[in-house]
Amino acid sequence: METLNQTLISTNLTTFTSSIVSANRFHPPCFKSPPPLLCQRRRNNSIFFIKASVSAVEQQTQKKVALVRIGTRGSPLALAQAYETRDKLMASSSELAEEGAIEIVVIKTTGDKILSQPLADIGGKGLFTKEIDEALLNSEIDIAVHSMKDVPTYLPEKTILPCNLPREDVRDAFISLNATSLADLPAGSVVGTASLRRKSQLLHRYPSLSVLENFRGNVQTRLKKLNDGVVVATLLALAGLKRLNMTEHVSSILPIDDMLPAVAQGAIGIACREGDDKMANYIAKLNHEETRLAVACERAFLLTLDGSCRTPIAGYACKDEGGNCLFRGLVASPDGTKVLETSRKGLYTYDDMILMGKDAGEELLARAGPGFFDS
């Protein structure tokens, strides 16, 4: 710093002196020397200018450079998840607890920009992660925080996702201004949801209800549509409402037997660049292995089915009382007239759980047959 300041002072003095000499070149030969008082003022001003320049550089140099830049979407829920990640990083590594050590970078994705069309029509769930992945690969951020149910079954090359935070409640919440459950809704009632998974299971159990598709937007937007009377009820992930401290809006919680959750629902994933050992070590301290294994099992099921936003698929893996893995999977026709379910039980280990997910997916593929998802 001292060397830098000396260099700046020398540079500024040279520049200032040169400017005076340059100015004198334009003075006519008969120009008289200025009064002593004026010279003193000029000297004082030049010293102030040099000190101010040095001070500004010192402040810029001393400004804290973030050790970790977290990339996230800008919705209230996404930010809540990014701040949760930040807090856990600060608690796990002393150097990250210092002020300015972690920076949150908001990235707007294509999925956030286009709300007028169903996700399936504009490219699927990868639209909520693509721009964030690009920022990660371009070293504009150091880690990326995702809702795992938004993450495609493939990861971009040169990225890894080795960390899942402890999973929140996986169930769906029923929200209505004038009913306490789906069973209380009269025939013809309109329920808003953009999820084909929710739509198909809802119509399978309650065929007399109607579903308003493309009921998209963040949690606050969807609740506003409900309050405005666009629909009489909606279904939202309970995990998001909990993370936003908005559970007061919940009318009832749907049992898993009635509404099997989306693959990886309630789980947060943290990605970094392949080979970035520093970031990998930071986020390894946050990993919740039970959640990571459950999510891996569910995503193996989804990958086998080649699932996307166009296909109603549900899957949930959990640890039972005996410490084993219990997996349940479901596929349905979009109109809910056909629903196929299966389950698996085995050891709660990575290899066994991956095999369970794949095997369950292969079974449902064979049972569904061609054209199953077209109805």
C-alpha positions in Angstrom: 0.0 0.0 0.0 2.8 2.4 0.9 4.5 1.8 -2.4 1.2 2.3 -4.2 0.7 5.6 -2.4 4.2 6.8 -3.2 3.7 5.9 -6.9 0.4 7.8 -7.0 1.8 10.8 -5.2 4.8 10.8 -7.7 2.4 10.5 -10.6 0.0 13.2 -9.4 2.9 15.6 -8.7 4.4 15.0 -12.1 1.0 15.5 -13.7 0.3 18.6 -11.7 3.8 20.1 -12.4 3.4 19.3 -16.1 0.1 21.0 -16.2 1.6 24.2 -14.7 4.5 24.1 -17.2 2.1 23.5 -20.0 0.0 26.4 -18.9 3.0 28.8 -18.7 3.8 28.0 -22.3 0.8 29.9 -23.3 1.5 33.0 -21.1 2.8 36.0 -23.1 6.5 37.0 -22.4 5.3 40.1 -20.6 3.2 38.0 -18.1 4.1 39.0 -14.5 4.5 36.5 -11.7 1.4 36.1 -9.5 1.4 37.6 -6.0 2.9 35.4 -3.3 -0.5 34.8 -1.6 -1.9 33.4 -4.8 1.1 31.1 -5.2 0.5 29.8 -1.6 -3.1 29.1 -2.4 -2.2 27.2 -5.5 0.3 25.1 -3.6 -2.3 24.4 -0.9 -4.8 23.4 -3.5 -2.4 21.1 -5.2 -1.5 19.3 -1.9 -5.2 18.9 -1.2 -5.7 17.4 -4.6 -2.9 14.9 -4.2 -4.1 13.9 -0.7 -7.6 13.4 -2.0 -6.4 11.3 -4.8 -4.4 9.1 -2.5 -7.3 8.8 -0.1 -9.7 7.7 -2.8 -7.3 5.0 -4.0 -6.7 3.8 -0.5 -10.5 3.4 0.0 -10.8 1.5 -3.3 -7.9 -0.8 -2.4 -9.2 -1.5 1.1 -12.7 -2.4 -0.1 -13.5 -5.9 0.8 -13.5 -8.3 -2.1 -16.1 -11.1 -1.7 -14.7 -14.5 -1.2 -17.9 -16.2 -2.3 -20.4 -14.8 -4.9 -23.7 -16.6 -4.7 -25.8 -16.7 -7.8 -29.6 -16.9 -7.5 -32.9 -15.9 -9.1 -34.5 -12.8 -7.8 -37.8 -14.1 -6.5 -38.5 -13.7 -2.8 -38.3 -17.5 -2.3 -35.1 -17.8 -4.3 -33.5 -14.9 -2.2 -34.7 -16.6 1.0 -32.8 -19.7 -0.1 -29.7 -17.8 -1.0 -29.7 -16.0 2.4 -30.2 -19.3 4.1 -27.1 -20.6 2.2 -25.2 -17.4 3.1 -26.0 -17.8 6.8 -24.9 -21.4 6.8 -21.6 -20.6 5.1 -21.0 -17.8 7.6 -21.6 -20.2 10.5 -19.4 -22.9 9.0 -16.3 -20.9 8.0 -14.8 -18.1 10.1 -13.4 -16.2 7.1 -16.8 -16.1 5.5 -18.3 -14.6 8.7 -16.5 -11.3 8.1 -18.4 -8.4 6.6 -18.4 -8.4 2.8 -17.0 -11.9 2.5 -20.1 -13.1 0.8 -22.0 -11.4 -2.0 -25.4 -12.4 -3.4 -25.7 -11.9 -7.2 -29.3 -11.8 -8.6 -29.6 -13.3 -12.1 -32.9 -13.0 -14.1 -33.6 -16.2 -16.0 -35.8 -16.7 -19.1 -38.3 -18.5 -17.0 -38.7 -15.4 -14.8 -39.2 -13.1 -17.8 -41.8 -15.2 -19.7 -44.9 -15.7 -17.5 -47.6 -15.7 -20.1 -46.9 -19.2 -21.4 -46.7 -22.7 -19.7 -43.2 -23.8 -19.0 -43.5 -26.8 -21.3 -44.2 -24.4 -24.2 -41.1 -22.3 -23.7 -38.5 -25.0 -23.0 -39.1 -26.6 -19.6 -37.6 -26.1 -16.2 -34.1 -25.6 -17.4 -35.1 -22.0 -18.1 -34.9 -21.3 -14.3 -31.2 -22.5 -14.2 -29.6 -21.8 -17.6 -28.6 -18.2 -17.1 -27.3 -19.0 -13.6 -25.3 -21.9 -14.9 -23.8 -19.7 -17.6 -22.8 -17.1 -15.0 -21.1 -19.9 -13.0 -19.2 -21.2 -16.0 -18.1 -17.6 -16.9 -16.8 -17.1 -13.4 -19.3 -14.3 -12.7 -20.4 -16.2 -9.6 -18.7 -18.8 -7.5 -21.6 -21.0 -6.4 -25.2 -21.3 -7.6 -28.2 -21.9 -5.3 -31.1 -23.8 -6.9 -34.5 -25.2 -6.0 -33.7 -28.8 -6.8 -37.0 -29.5 -8.5 -36.1 -26.8 -11.0 -32.8 -28.5 -11.9 -32.8 -30.7 -15.1 -31.6 -34.3 -14.7 -28.5 -33.3 -16.6 -25.9 -30.8 -15.4 -23.9 -28.5 -17.7 -20.4 -29.7 -18.4 -17.7 -28.5 -16.0 -20.2 -28.0 -13.2 -21.0 -30.2 -10.2 -23.8 -30.2 -7.6 -22.4 -32.0 -4.6 -24.4 -30.3 -1.9 -28.0 -30.4 -0.7 -29.2 -28.5 2.4 -31.5 -30.2 4.9 -34.8 -30.8 3.2 -37.9 -28.9 4.2 -41.4 -30.4 4.4 -42.1 -32.0 1.0 -45.9 -31.8 1.2 -48.3 -29.5 -0.8 -50.5 -27.0 0.8 -54.1 -26.3 0.0 -55.0 -22.6 0.1 -58.5 -21.1 -0.3 -60.5 -18.2 1.1 -63.7 -20.1 1.6 -62.8 -23.9 1.9 -60.6 -25.9 4.2 -59.8 -28.8 1.9 -60.2 -30.0 -1.7 -63.1 -32.1 -0.6 -65.0 -29.0 0.6 -65.0 -27.4 -2.9 -68.3 -27.6 -4.8 -68.3 -29.2 -8.3 -67.1 -26.8 -11.0 -64.8 -24.9 -8.6 -61.6 -23.6 -10.4 -58.3 -24.5 -8.8 -55.2 -22.7 -10.1 -51.9 -24.6 -10.7 -49.2 -24.6 -13.3 -48.1 -28.0 -12.3 -49.2 -31.0 -14.4 -48.3 -33.2 -11.5 -50.7 -31.4 -9.2 -53.4 -31.1 -11.9 -53.4 -34.8 -12.8 -53.5 -36.1 -9.2 -56.2 -33.5 -8.3 -58.4 -34.4 -11.2 -57.9 -38.1 -10.5 -59.4 -37.7 -7.0 -61.8 -34.9 -7.7 -62.9 -35.1 -11.4 -65.7 -32.6 -10.8 -63.2 -29.8 -10.2 -61.7 -27.6 -12.9 -58.1 -26.5 -13.2 -56.8 -23.2 -14.5 -53.5 -24.0 -16.1 -50.6 -21.6 -16.5 -51.3 -20.3 -13.0 -47.7 -19.1 -12.8 -45.8 -16.4 -10.9 -44.0 -16.3 -7.5 -45.8 -17.2 -4.3 -47.0 -13.6 -3.7 -48.3 -13.3 -7.3 -50.3 -16.5 -7.1 -51.8 -15.5 -3.7 -52.8 -12.2 -5.2 -54.6 -13.9 -8.0 -56.4 -16.0 -5.4 -57.4 -12.9 -3.5 -58.6 -11.2 -6.7 -61.0 -14.1 -7.3 -59.2 -15.5 -10.4 -59.5 -19.0 -8.8 -61.2 -20.3 -5.7 -58.2 -22.3 -4.5 -54.6 -23.1 -5.3 -51.9 -25.6 -4.3 -48.4 -24.5 -3.3 -45.3 -26.3 -2.0 -45.4 -26.1 1.8 -41.6 -25.8 1.8 -41.6 -22.4 0.1 -44.3 -21.0 2.4 -42.3 -22.1 5.4 -39.1 -20.5 4.0 -41.0 -17.3 3.4 -42.7 -17.4 6.8 -46.1 -17.3 5.0 -47.8 -20.5 6.5 -50.7 -18.4 7.8 -52.2 -18.6 4.3 -52.4 -22.4 4.5 -55.9 -23.8 4.8 -54.8 -27.4 5.1 -51.8 -29.7 4.2 -52.3 -32.5 1.7 -51.2 -35.9 2.9 -48.6 -37.6 0.7 -51.0 -40.4 0.0 -53.3 -37.8 -1.7 -50.7 -35.7 -3.4 -47.3 -37.3 -4.0 -44.7 -34.5 -4.2 -42.5 -33.5 -7.1 -39.1 -35.0 -7.5 -36.7 -33.1 -5.1 -39.5 -30.9 -3.8 -38.3 -29.0 -0.7 -34.6 -29.5 -1.4 -32.0 -26.8 -2.1 -29.0 -27.6 -4.2 -25.7 -25.8 -4.4 -23.5 -26.1 -7.5 -19.9 -25.0 -8.2 -17.4 -25.3 -11.0 -15.7 -28.6 -11.5 -12.1 -28.4 -10.1 -12.9 -25.4 -7.8 -11.7 -27.1 -4.7 -12.0 -24.0 -2.5 -15.8 -23.7 -3.2 -16.3 -27.4 -3.1 -14.8 -27.5 0.4 -17.0 -24.5 1.5 -20.2 -26.1 0.4 -19.2 -29.7 1.5 -19.6 -28.4 5.1 -23.2 -27.6 4.4 -24.2 -30.9 2.8 -27.0 -33.0 4.4 -26.3 -36.5 3.2 -29.7 -38.0 3.9 -31.3 -35.3 1.7 -28.6 -35.7 -1.0 -29.2 -39.5 -1.2 -33.0 -39.1 -1.3 -32.8 -36.5 -4.1 -30.4 -38.7 -6.1 -32.9 -41.6 -5.9 -35.8 -39.4 -7.0 -33.7 -37.9 -9.9 -32.7 -41.4 -11.1 -36.4 -42.2 -11.3 -37.1 -39.0 -13.2 -34.1 -39.5 -15.6 -35.3 -43.0 -16.4 -38.7 -41.7 -17.3 -37.1 -38.8 -19.3 -39.5 -36.5 -17.4 -40.1 -32.9 -18.2 -42.7 -30.3 -17.5 -44.9 -32.0 -20.1 -45.2 -35.2 -18.1 -47.0 -35.6 -14.7 -44.4 -37.4 -12.6 -44.1 -37.6 -8.8 -41.5 -39.3 -6.7 -40.5 -39.3 -3.1 -37.7 -41.1 -1.2 -37.4 -41.1 2.6 -35.8 -43.0 5.5 -38.3 -45.3 7.3 -38.3 -46.2 11.0 -35.8 -49.0 10.4 -33.3 -46.8 8.6 -34.1 -48.2 5.1 -35.1 -46.2 2.0 -38.7 -46.2 1.1 -39.4 -44.9 -2.4 -42.7 -44.1 -4.1 -43.2 -43.1 -7.7 -46.1 -42.1 -9.8 -46.9 -41.2 -13.4 -50.2 -40.0 -14.7 -52.0 -38.9 -17.8 -52.4 -35.1 -18.0 -56.2 -35.3 -17.5 -55.9 -37.5 -14.5 -57.9 -40.4 -15.8 -54.9 -42.8 -15.6 -52.5 -43.0 -12.7 -49.8 -45.6 -12.2 -47.9 -46.0 -9.0 -45.1 -48.2 -7.6 -42.8 -48.4 -4.6 -39.4 -49.8 -3.6 -37.6 -50.5 -0.3 -33.9 -51.1 0.2 -30.8 -50.0 1.9 -30.2 -46.2 2.5 -27.0 -46.1 0.4 -26.2 -44.3 -2.8 -25.8 -47.2 -5.1 -28.9 -49.0 -3.8 -31.1 -45.9 -4.0 -30.0 -45.1 -7.5 -30.9 -48.7 -8.5 -34.3 -48.3 -6.8 -35.1 -45.1 -8.7 -34.1 -46.5 -12.0 -35.9 -49.8 -11.5 -39.1 -48.0 -10.5 -38.9 -45.8 -13.5 -38.4 -48.8 -15.9 -41.4 -50.5 -14.4 -43.7 -47.6 -14.9 -42.4 -47.0 -18.4 -43.2 -50.6 -19.3 -46.7 -50.4 -17.7 -47.5 -47.0 -19.3 -46.7 -48.0 -22.8 -46.6 -45.7 -25.8 -49.0 -42.7 -25.9 -49.7 -42.8 -22.2 -48.8 -39.2 -21.6 -50.8 -37.9 -24.7 -54.3 -38.2 -23.1 
